[in-house]
């Protein structure tokens, strides 16, 4: 339950007090009933889940196995000749 301060006009206050007296309930109880019904009627058509729910694109790596690298860890993955391409002499 959330407690709030609500400002209503004097005329609305008088009507609320009279209606609560006729129903023989407290003003707070009647005001809570009226607010709950009014809020639900007014905002029931608003999709509150859409504002919170974030849509993410599916993960393209889901359900995939990791890549197995079977090379010798002591050996470079790229041969030294290919790695030093900038030092490559086209004359040879």
Contact map, one row per residue, 1 for C-alpha under 8 A:
11100000000000000000000000000000000000000000000000000000000000000000000000000000000000000000
11110000000000000000000000000000000000000000000000000000000000000000000000000000000000000000
11111000000000000000000000000000000000000000000000000000000000000000000000000000000000000000
01111100000000000000000000000000000000000000000000000000000000000000000000000000000000000000
00111110000000000000000000000000000000000000000000000000000000000000000000000000000000000000
00011111000000000000000000000000000000000000000000000000000000000000000000000000000000000000
00001111100000000000000000000000000000000000000000000000000000000000000000000000000000000000
00000111110110000000000000000000000000000000000000000000000000000000000000000000000000000000
00000011111110000000000000000000000000000000000000000000000000000000000000000000000000000000
00000001111111000000000000000000000000000000000000000000000000000000000000000000000000000000
00000000111111100000000000000000000000000000000000000000000000000000000000000000000000000000
00000001111111110000000000000000000000000000000000000000000000000000000000000000000000000000
00000001111111111000000000000000000000000000000000000000000000000000000000000000000000000000
00000000011111111100000000000000000000000000000000000000000000000000000000000000000000000000
00000000001111111110000000000000000000000000000000000000000000000000000000000000000000000000
00000000000111111111000000100110000000000000000000000000000000000000000000000000000000000000
00000000000011111111100000100000000000000000000000000000000000000000000000000000000000000000
00000000000001111111110000000000000000000000000000000000000000000000000000000000000000000000
00000000000000111111111000000000000000000000000000000000000000000000000000000000000000000000
00000000000000011111111111100100000000000000000000000000000000000000000000000000000000000000
00000000000000001111111111000000000000000000000000000000000000000000000000000000000000000000
00000000000000000111111110000000000000000000000000000000000000000000000000000000000000000000
00000000000000000011111110000000000000000000000000000000000000000000000000000000000000000000
00000000000000000001111111000000000000000000000000000000000000000000000000000000000000000000
00000000000000000001111111101100000000000000000000000000000000000000000000000000000000000000
00000000000000000001100111111100000000000000000000000000000000000000000000000000000000000000
00000000000000011001000011111110000000000000000000000000000000000000000000000000000000000000
00000000000000000000000001111111000000000000000000000000000000000000000000000000000000000000
00000000000000000000000011111111100000000000000000000000000000000000000000000000000000000000
00000000000000010001000011111111110000000000000000000000000000000000000000000000000000000000
00000000000000010000000000111111111000000000000000000000000000000000000000000000000000000000
00000000000000000000000000011111111100000000000000000000000000000000000000000000000000000000
00000000000000000000000000001111111110000000000000000000000000000000000000000000000000000000
00000000000000000000000000000111111111000000000000000000000000000000000000000000000000000000
00000000000000000000000000000011111111100000000000000000000000000000000000000000000000000000
00000000000000000000000000000001111111110000000000000000000000000000000000000000000000000000
00000000000000000000000000000000111111111000000000000000000000000000000000000000000000000000
00000000000000000000000000000000011111111100000000000000000000000000000000000000000000000000
00000000000000000000000000000000001111111111000000000000000000000000000000000000000000000000
00000000000000000000000000000000000111111111000000000000000000000000000000000000000000000000
00000000000000000000000000000000000011111111000000000000000000000000000000000000000000000000
00000000000000000000000000000000000001111111100000000000000000000000000000000000000000000000
00000000000000000000000000000000000000111111110000000000000000000000000000000000000000000000
00000000000000000000000000000000000000111111111000000000000000000000000000000000000000000000
00000000000000000000000000000000000000000111111000000000000000000000000000000000000000000000
00000000000000000000000000000000000000000011111100000000000000000000000000000000000000000000
00000000000000000000000000000000000000000001111111100000000000000000000000000000000000000000
00000000000000000000000000000000000000000000011111110000000000000000000000000000000000000000
00000000000000000000000000000000000000000000001111111000000000000000000000000000000000000000
00000000000000000000000000000000000000000000001111111100000000000000000000000000000000000000
00000000000000000000000000000000000000000000001111111100000000000000000000000000000000000000
00000000000000000000000000000000000000000000000111111100000000000000000000000000000000000000
00000000000000000000000000000000000000000000000011111110000000000000000000000000000000000000
00000000000000000000000000000000000000000000000001111111000000000000000000000000000000000000
00000000000000000000000000000000000000000000000000001111100000000000000000000000000000000000
00000000000000000000000000000000000000000000000000000111110000000000000000000000000000000000
00000000000000000000000000000000000000000000000000000011111000000000000000000000000000000000
00000000000000000000000000000000000000000000000000000001111100000000000000000000000000000000
00000000000000000000000000000000000000000000000000000000111111000000000000000000000000000000
00000000000000000000000000000000000000000000000000000000011111000000000000000000000000000000
00000000000000000000000000000000000000000000000000000000001111110000000000000000000000000000
00000000000000000000000000000000000000000000000000000000001111110000000000000000000000000000
00000000000000000000000000000000000000000000000000000000000011111000000000000000000000000000
00000000000000000000000000000000000000000000000000000000000011111100000000000000000000000000
00000000000000000000000000000000000000000000000000000000000000111110000000000000000000000000
00000000000000000000000000000000000000000000000000000000000000011111000000000000000000000000
00000000000000000000000000000000000000000000000000000000000000001111100000000000000000000000
00000000000000000000000000000000000000000000000000000000000000000111110000000000000000000000
00000000000000000000000000000000000000000000000000000000000000000011111000000000000000000000
00000000000000000000000000000000000000000000000000000000000000000001111100000000000000000000
00000000000000000000000000000000000000000000000000000000000000000000111110101000000000000000
00000000000000000000000000000000000000000000000000000000000000000000011111100000000000000000
00000000000000000000000000000000000000000000000000000000000000000000001111110000000000000000
00000000000000000000000000000000000000000000000000000000000000000000000111110000000000000000
00000000000000000000000000000000000000000000000000000000000000000000001111111000000000000000
00000000000000000000000000000000000000000000000000000000000000000000000011111111000000000000
00000000000000000000000000000000000000000000000000000000000000000000001000111110000000000000
00000000000000000000000000000000000000000000000000000000000000000000000000011111011000000000
00000000000000000000000000000000000000000000000000000000000000000000000000011111111000000000
00000000000000000000000000000000000000000000000000000000000000000000000000010111111100000000
00000000000000000000000000000000000000000000000000000000000000000000000000000011111110000000
00000000000000000000000000000000000000000000000000000000000000000000000000000111111110000000
00000000000000000000000000000000000000000000000000000000000000000000000000000111111110000000
00000000000000000000000000000000000000000000000000000000000000000000000000000001111111110000
00000000000000000000000000000000000000000000000000000000000000000000000000000000111111110000
00000000000000000000000000000000000000000000000000000000000000000000000000000000000111110000
00000000000000000000000000000000000000000000000000000000000000000000000000000000000111111000
00000000000000000000000000000000000000000000000000000000000000000000000000000000000111111100
00000000000000000000000000000000000000000000000000000000000000000000000000000000000000111111
00000000000000000000000000000000000000000000000000000000000000000000000000000000000000011111
00000000000000000000000000000000000000000000000000000000000000000000000000000000000000001111
00000000000000000000000000000000000000000000000000000000000000000000000000000000000000001111
